[in-house]
Amino acid sequence: MTPKKFYIASPFFNDEEIQAIVKTENILRNRGFQVFSPREHTAPEETPGTAAWSHKIFEIDREGIVWADCLVVLYWGNYSDTGTAWECGYVYATGKPAVIVHLGDSSNLMIHEGSHTNLKGLDELEAYDFESMPRYPYEGKMY
């Protein structure tokens, strides 16, 4: 099955991370895919930092993973946003594929071994064949 609906897992806490996730949203949408990006989903009815806000955001994001056919992970190396790491583990447990886009120079083995494939940067994501979903092992420094 060719995935048509994608969840983007990525931190978006600084300008570099935001630029990468915006580019990823555009790459996937320009290819005709549907995209769920947590960066675009908020809970305006809740006050950020409250328990109600936390619960609402968690449910919105979890439902996005359930909706998606595939997870695209922007992975910055062994430094990892804990939310992104949780999303990787959750999607692995569902049996859905995770496409890891390596943007850093190292990887935690739980991320690359738990993925369907490993890409080196956004250019490889743009060219990736989602019809045949080839598998590429991670090559680089690992922990």
Residue pairs with C-beta under 8 A, 6 or more apart in sequence:
1 69
2 130
2 131
2 133
3 33
3 68
3 69
3 70
3 97
3 130
3 133
4 33
4 34
4 69
5 33
5 34
5 35
5 36
5 67
5 68
5 69
5 70
6 28
6 33
6 34
6 35
6 36
6 68
6 69
6 70
6 71
6 72
7 36
7 37
7 64
7 65
7 67
7 68
7 70
7 71
7 72
7 87
7 91
8 21
8 24
8 25
8 28
8 35
8 36
8 37
8 38
8 39
8 71
8 72
8 73
8 74
9 38
9 71
9 72
9 73
9 74
9 83
9 84
9 87
9 88
9 91
9 98
10 17
10 20
10 21
10 24
10 39
10 73
10 74
10 81
10 84
11 17
11 74
11 76
11 81
11 83
11 84
12 18
12 21
12 38
12 39
13 81
17 74
17 76
18 39
20 74
20 103
20 122
21 37
21 39
21 74
22 39
23 122
24 37
24 72
24 74
24 101
24 122
24 125
25 35
25 37
25 39
25 40
27 122
27 125
27 126
28 35
28 72
29 35
31 130
33 130
36 64
36 67
36 68
38 57
38 60
38 61
38 64
41 57
41 60
41 61
41 64
42 57
43 53
43 56
43 57
43 60
45 56
46 52
46 53
46 56
47 53
61 83
61 87
62 90
65 71
65 87
65 90
65 91
65 94
65 96
66 94
68 91
68 96
69 96
70 96
70 97
70 98
70 99
70 116
70 130
71 87
71 88
71 91
71 96
71 97
71 98
71 99
72 98
72 99
72 101
72 125
73 84
73 87
73 88
73 98
73 99
73 100
73 101
73 111
73 115
74 84
74 101
74 103
75 84
75 100
75 101
75 102
75 103
75 104
75 107
75 111
76 103
76 104
77 102
77 103
77 104
77 105
77 106
77 107
78 104
78 106
78 107
78 108
78 143
79 104
80 108
80 111
85 108
85 110
85 111
88 98
88 100
88 110
88 111
88 114
88 115
89 110
89 114
91 97
91 98
92 98
92 114
97 115
97 116
97 117
97 133
98 114
98 115
98 116
99 115
99 116
99 117
99 119
99 125
99 128
100 107
100 111
100 112
100 115
100 117
100 118
100 119
100 138
101 119
101 121
101 122
101 124
101 125
102 118
102 119
102 120
102 121
102 138
102 140
103 121
103 122
105 140
105 141
106 140
106 141
106 142
106 143
107 118
107 138
107 140
107 141
107 142
107 143
108 142
108 143
109 142
109 143
112 118
112 137
112 138
112 142
113 138
115 138
116 133
116 135
117 128
117 133
117 134
117 135
117 136
118 136
118 137
118 138
118 139
119 125
119 128
119 136
128 134
